[in-house]
Amino acid sequence: MGILEDFLKTHSITEIESTLPDMTGNARGKFYPTRKFLSEQEGRLPETVLVQSVTGDWAYNHYDIVDARDQDMILVPDTNTLRIVPWADEPTAQLINDCFDTDGNPHPLSSRTILRHVLALFEAEGLRPVVAPEMEFYLVQKQNDPDYELKPAVGRSGRRETARRSYSIDAVNEFNPVIDTLYAYCEAQDLDVDTLIHESGAAQMEINFLHGDPLDLADQVFVFKRTMRETAIKHDIHATFMAKPMQNEPGSAMHIHQSLIDIKTGKNIFNDNGEYSEAFYHYLGGLQKYTPNAISFFAPNVNSYRRFAPEMAAPVNMKWGVDDRTAGLRIPVSSPEAYRIENRFPGSDCNPYLAIATSLACGYLGLKEKLRPTEPSNAKSAQETGEVDLARTLEEALRLLEDCPEICDIMGQKFVDAYIGVKRSEFETFNKVISSWEREHLLLNV
């Protein structure tokens, strides 16, 4: 009996969620009765689901990207992603699929395809990337009317947080029932969560993952976001991964720690006899040079750019520094064997496959081009200079991506064209909305 059949029998599974991440990082797919799934194994889904926006609209260049006949793609389940669904009413399993076109080639618009391609580039160089994501999110009160601002969820004391409570144990204990459910769900799914802390925002939490294989960690983040939302709903609140859900609270990030292992020796190539190696500086130089052009993969939504604001605990510059959280690229203090770079640019709203792939791609280009970073930031806060080195809107970020052939080549021109099409569609939809700020300040004053 194969791994899949054995798992389904052991857990008495009656239904299977066959999923894949779309362009936005959300789950698409089908539900199957177990017997039906086992008889088919490979599923099919229209490839157009990969070029839909977060609003459900099509990319503006939809039929320049996919065939007008709306063809199917082939879904091949990755048994490494087989997990139970602990919140389901019936015994249910979940699988994440790789996508292929009808000729059997990896589908160029699939997020997993992009990450697999980037990892193959490193493997060809004899290198294996290692990453560790950190996921921030808010617990908020249910609010079904989008015209009203969000409010932090109320904990077991019945009082809503009003003060900054970074790393507060008591603030986490306010949501003990939620956290207990979350850890139970994570354990049931073998998610490698490490620690949980209270972040600086009201009812803002952070979950850290153990370091490991980039594709596996992207899968885990993909599953975790669904898990956290289901956990919150069970406790009659919501969990949000919006980059900036509340005006006066800090944004939420998905920081990515990354290092490179020599496949033959098993050694971290960022370490050179206790000093940072040339490879470390080249990789860092690549992140510095190419992140501005790739920022739309780290900040993929119109709301994402509200997070990039000075004095709001978010990176606004391309500086780097040792143990410097005001720099966009932070080097944690660690033993030489654990030398790594923390990319602080991705928001928690990003597609984890694309954010990890892009971060690695920037570093890869730095290695190939032997780039050098700037001098590290000094004791003065990197934010005090007032410099903002990043795009401030999604539309600007997409133009910067178009102007970067190096990133387009690694990610695949067809994929980049589709991504830009999806995101431009979202931006234009957003741009039609007249905000309350405009009515308040412009209605009778211009």
C-alpha positions in Angstrom: 0.0 0.0 0.0 1.4 3.4 -0.9 2.0 6.4 1.4 -1.2 8.1 0.3 -3.5 5.1 0.6 -1.9 4.1 4.0 -2.5 7.6 5.4 -6.1 7.7 4.3 -6.8 4.3 5.7 -5.1 5.0 9.0 -7.0 8.2 9.6 -10.3 6.9 8.2 -10.4 9.8 5.7 -13.7 10.3 3.9 -13.0 13.5 2.0 -9.9 15.2 0.5 -9.2 18.8 -0.1 -7.0 18.9 -3.3 -5.5 22.4 -3.3 -3.0 24.7 -5.0 -1.9 28.3 -4.3 -3.2 30.9 -6.7 -1.4 34.1 -7.7 -2.4 35.7 -4.4 -1.4 32.8 -2.3 -4.9 31.7 -1.6 -6.1 28.1 -1.8 -8.0 26.9 -4.9 -9.0 23.4 -5.7 -11.6 20.7 -5.3 -13.2 18.5 -2.7 -13.2 14.8 -3.4 -14.7 11.7 -1.8 -11.8 9.5 -0.9 -12.7 6.7 -3.3 -13.1 9.1 -6.2 -9.7 10.8 -5.4 -7.9 7.4 -5.3 -9.4 6.3 -8.6 -8.2 9.5 -10.4 -5.1 10.6 -8.4 -4.4 13.4 -10.9 -7.0 16.2 -11.0 -7.8 19.0 -13.5 -8.6 22.6 -13.0 -8.9 25.5 -15.5 -5.6 27.3 -15.8 -7.5 30.7 -15.7 -7.7 30.4 -11.9 -4.0 31.3 -11.8 -4.7 34.7 -13.4 -7.5 35.9 -11.2 -7.1 38.8 -8.9 -7.9 39.0 -5.2 -11.3 40.5 -6.1 -12.0 37.5 -8.4 -11.6 39.6 -11.6 -9.4 38.5 -14.5 -6.0 40.0 -15.3 -6.4 42.8 -17.7 -4.2 40.9 -20.2 -6.0 37.7 -19.5 -6.2 36.3 -23.0 -2.7 37.4 -23.8 -1.5 35.0 -21.1 -3.8 32.0 -21.2 -5.6 30.3 -24.1 -9.0 31.7 -24.9 -10.5 28.2 -24.8 -9.9 28.2 -21.0 -7.9 24.9 -21.0 -7.4 22.6 -18.1 -4.1 22.1 -16.3 -3.1 18.8 -14.7 -2.8 18.7 -10.9 -0.3 16.2 -9.5 -0.5 15.9 -5.7 2.7 16.2 -3.7 2.4 13.5 -1.0 4.9 15.4 1.1 2.1 17.9 1.8 -0.4 15.3 3.0 -2.0 16.4 6.2 -5.3 16.0 8.0 -7.7 19.0 8.3 -8.2 19.2 12.1 -11.1 21.7 11.9 -13.2 19.7 9.5 -16.4 18.0 10.8 -15.7 14.8 9.0 -12.3 13.0 8.7 -10.7 15.1 6.0 -7.2 15.2 4.4 -5.5 18.0 2.4 -2.9 17.9 -0.3 -1.1 20.6 -2.3 -0.6 20.0 -6.0 2.0 20.8 -8.5 0.5 22.1 -11.8 1.4 20.9 -15.3 0.2 21.9 -18.7 -1.4 19.3 -21.0 2.0 18.5 -22.5 3.4 17.5 -19.1 5.5 20.6 -18.5 5.5 22.4 -15.2 2.9 25.2 -15.5 4.7 28.5 -15.9 2.0 30.4 -14.0 2.1 28.2 -10.9 3.7 29.7 -7.7 5.2 26.3 -6.8 6.7 26.0 -10.3 8.5 29.4 -9.8 9.9 28.4 -6.4 11.0 25.0 -7.7 12.8 26.7 -10.6 14.7 29.1 -8.3 15.7 26.1 -6.1 17.0 24.3 -9.1 19.2 27.2 -10.0 20.9 26.9 -6.6 21.2 23.1 -6.9 23.0 23.6 -10.2 25.6 25.6 -8.2 25.9 22.9 -5.6 23.9 25.0 -3.0 20.9 24.3 -0.9 19.0 27.4 0.5 17.6 27.2 4.1 14.9 29.6 5.2 12.9 30.4 8.3 9.8 32.5 8.0 8.3 34.7 10.8 4.5 35.3 10.4 2.8 38.3 12.0 -1.0 38.7 12.2 -3.8 40.4 14.1 -6.7 39.0 16.0 -9.6 41.3 15.3 -13.2 41.7 16.3 -15.6 40.4 13.7 -16.8 43.3 11.5 -18.9 42.5 8.5 -19.3 46.1 7.3 -16.2 47.2 5.5 -17.1 50.9 6.0 -16.2 50.6 9.7 -12.6 50.4 11.0 -11.3 47.2 12.4 -10.9 46.8 16.2 -8.5 44.5 18.1 -10.2 41.4 19.4 -11.2 41.3 23.1 -9.4 38.7 25.2 -10.6 36.7 28.2 -10.5 39.7 30.5 -13.2 41.4 28.5 -10.9 44.4 27.9 -9.4 45.5 24.6 -5.7 46.3 24.3 -4.9 50.0 24.1 -1.1 50.1 24.8 2.0 48.7 23.1 2.7 45.3 24.7 5.6 43.8 22.8 6.6 40.4 24.1 4.1 40.6 26.9 3.2 37.2 28.4 0.0 38.5 29.9 -1.1 39.9 26.6 -0.7 36.5 25.0 -2.5 34.8 27.9 -5.5 37.0 27.1 -6.0 34.7 24.1 -5.0 31.4 25.7 -8.0 29.5 24.4 -7.2 30.7 20.8 -3.5 29.8 21.1 -4.3 26.4 22.6 -6.5 25.6 19.6 -3.9 26.9 17.2 -1.1 24.8 18.7 -3.3 21.7 18.6 -4.2 22.3 15.0 -0.5 22.9 14.1 0.6 19.8 15.9 -2.1 17.7 14.1 -0.7 19.0 10.7 3.0 18.6 11.6 3.6 22.4 11.1 7.1 23.2 12.4 6.1 26.2 14.5 8.7 27.3 17.0 7.8 30.2 19.2 4.8 32.6 19.6 5.2 36.1 20.8 3.0 39.2 21.2 4.1 41.8 18.8 3.9 45.6 19.2 0.4 46.1 17.8 -2.8 45.6 19.8 -3.7 41.9 19.6 -0.9 41.4 17.1 1.0 38.0 17.3 4.0 36.5 15.6 4.6 32.8 14.9 8.2 31.7 14.1 8.9 28.6 12.0 11.9 26.3 12.4 14.4 26.7 9.6 14.3 24.2 6.8 13.6 23.6 3.1 12.2 26.6 1.3 9.4 24.7 -0.6 8.4 22.9 2.6 8.3 26.1 4.5 6.3 27.9 1.8 3.8 25.0 2.0 3.7 25.3 5.8 3.0 29.0 5.7 0.3 28.4 3.1 -1.4 25.9 5.4 -0.8 28.0 8.5 -2.6 31.0 7.2 -5.7 28.8 6.6 -5.2 27.2 10.0 -5.0 30.6 11.8 -8.1 31.9 10.1 -10.1 28.7 11.0 -8.8 28.9 14.6 -10.0 32.4 15.0 -13.4 31.7 13.5 -13.8 28.8 16.0 -13.4 31.4 18.8 -15.8 33.9 17.1 -13.1 36.4 16.1 -11.1 36.9 12.9 -7.4 36.6 12.1 -6.1 38.9 9.4 -2.8 38.8 7.5 -3.4 42.2 5.9 -0.2 44.1 5.8 -1.7 47.2 7.5 -5.2 46.5 8.8 -5.5 49.4 11.3 -4.4 53.0 10.8 -2.7 53.6 14.1 -1.2 50.1 14.6 2.0 48.7 13.0 1.9 46.6 9.9 2.3 42.8 9.8 5.4 41.2 8.1 6.6 37.9 7.0 10.3 38.2 7.7 12.5 35.6 5.9 15.7 34.4 7.4 17.9 32.8 4.8 21.3 31.1 4.4 23.0 28.7 1.9 24.4 25.3 2.5 27.1 23.7 0.4 25.5 20.4 -0.7 28.8 18.4 -0.7 30.2 19.6 2.7 27.0 20.5 4.5 28.6 23.8 5.6 27.0 27.2 5.7 28.8 29.2 2.9 28.1 32.5 4.7 30.7 31.5 7.2 34.4 31.8 6.4 36.4 30.8 9.5 34.2 32.8 11.8 33.9 35.8 9.5 31.3 36.7 7.0 32.3 35.2 3.7 32.6 36.7 0.2 29.4 34.7 -0.7 27.6 36.4 2.2 28.5 39.8 0.9 27.6 38.9 -2.7 24.2 37.5 -1.7 23.6 40.6 0.5 24.6 42.8 -2.4 22.0 41.1 -4.6 19.3 41.7 -2.1 20.2 45.3 -1.9 20.3 45.8 -5.7 17.3 43.9 -6.8 14.8 44.2 -3.9 13.5 47.6 -5.2 12.6 46.1 -8.5 11.1 42.9 -6.9 9.2 44.7 -4.2 5.8 43.9 -5.7 6.4 40.2 -4.7 7.0 41.2 -1.1 4.2 43.9 -1.1 1.6 42.4 -3.5 -1.5 44.4 -2.6 -2.6 48.1 -2.6 -2.7 48.0 1.2 0.8 46.6 1.4 2.4 50.0 0.8 0.7 51.6 3.8 3.0 49.4 5.9 6.1 51.1 4.5 5.9 54.2 6.6 8.7 55.8 8.7 8.5 55.3 12.4 6.0 52.4 12.1 8.5 49.5 12.7 8.7 48.6 9.0 11.6 48.8 6.6 11.7 51.9 4.3 15.3 51.7 3.2 17.8 49.4 1.5 20.4 49.6 4.3 21.7 46.5 6.2 23.2 46.1 9.6 24.1 43.7 12.3 21.2 43.3 14.8 19.6 46.5 13.3 15.8 46.3 13.1 15.7 49.7 11.5 17.4 48.4 8.4 15.5 46.5 5.7 18.2 43.7 5.7 19.1 42.6 9.3 21.9 40.3 10.2 21.0 38.5 13.4 23.8 38.0 16.0 24.5 34.2 15.8 27.3 31.6 15.9 29.2 31.4 12.6 27.5 28.2 11.7 24.2 30.0 11.8 25.1 33.1 9.9 22.0 34.3 8.0 20.3 37.3 6.5 16.8 38.4 7.6 14.8 40.0 4.8 12.3 42.3 6.5 10.5 43.6 3.4 7.8 40.9 2.8 4.4 41.6 4.3 2.3 38.9 5.9 -0.1 39.4 2.9 2.4 38.0 0.4 2.2 34.8 -1.5 4.9 32.8 0.5 6.0 30.8 -2.5 6.7 34.0 -4.5 8.2 36.0 -1.6 10.7 33.2 -0.8 11.5 32.6 -4.5 12.1 36.3 -5.1 14.2 36.7 -2.0 16.4 33.8 -3.1 16.5 35.0 -6.7 17.8 38.4 -5.6 20.6 36.7 -3.6 21.3 34.3 -6.5 21.8 37.3 -8.8 24.2 38.8 -6.3 26.3 35.6 -6.2 26.4 35.4 -10.0 27.3 39.0 -10.5 29.6 39.1 -7.5 27.9 42.2 -6.2 29.0 44.1 -3.1 26.7 45.7 -0.5 27.0 49.2 0.9 28.7 49.7 4.2 26.6 48.5 7.1 24.3 51.0 9.0 25.9 52.7 11.9 24.6 53.3 15.4 22.2 56.0 14.1 18.8 54.6 13.2 18.6 53.7 9.5 15.1 55.3 9.6 16.2 58.6 11.1 17.6 59.8 7.8 14.1 60.0 6.4 15.0 58.2 3.3 12.4 56.0 1.7 14.1 53.8 -1.0 11.0 51.8 -2.0 8.1 52.2 -4.2 5.1 53.7 -2.3 2.4 52.3 -4.5 1.6 49.0 -6.2 1.5 50.7 -9.6 5.0 52.1 -9.1 6.3 48.8 -8.0 5.0 47.0 -11.0 6.7 49.5 -13.3 10.0 48.8 -11.5 9.5 45.1 -12.0 8.9 45.6 -15.8 12.2 47.4 -16.0 14.2 44.6 -14.5 15.1 41.9 -17.1 17.2 40.0 -14.6 14.2 39.3 -12.3 11.9 38.8 -15.2 14.2 36.2 -16.6 14.5 34.2 -13.4 10.8 34.3 -12.6 9.8 33.7 -16.3 8.6 36.4 -18.6 5.2 34.8 -19.0 4.7 34.5 -15.3 5.8 38.2 -14.8 3.4 39.3 -17.5 0.6 37.4 -15.8 1.5 38.7 -12.4 1.6 42.3 -13.5 -1.7 41.8 -15.3 -3.4 40.5 -12.2 -1.9 43.2 -10.0 -2.7 46.0 -12.4 -6.3 44.8 -12.5 -6.4 45.0 -8.7 -4.9 48.5 -8.7 -7.3 49.9 -11.2 -10.3 48.4 -9.3 -9.0 50.0 -6.1 -8.3 53.3 -7.9 -12.0 53.7 -8.7 -12.9 53.9 -5.1 -13.4 57.4 -3.6 -12.1 57.3 0.0 -13.6 59.0 3.1 -10.3 61.1 3.3 -11.0 62.5 -0.1 -14.6 63.4 0.8 -13.5 64.9 4.1 -10.7 67.1 2.8 -11.5 67.8 -0.8 -15.3 67.9 -1.1 -15.6 71.6 -0.2 -12.0 72.7 0.0 -10.8 72.5 -3.6 
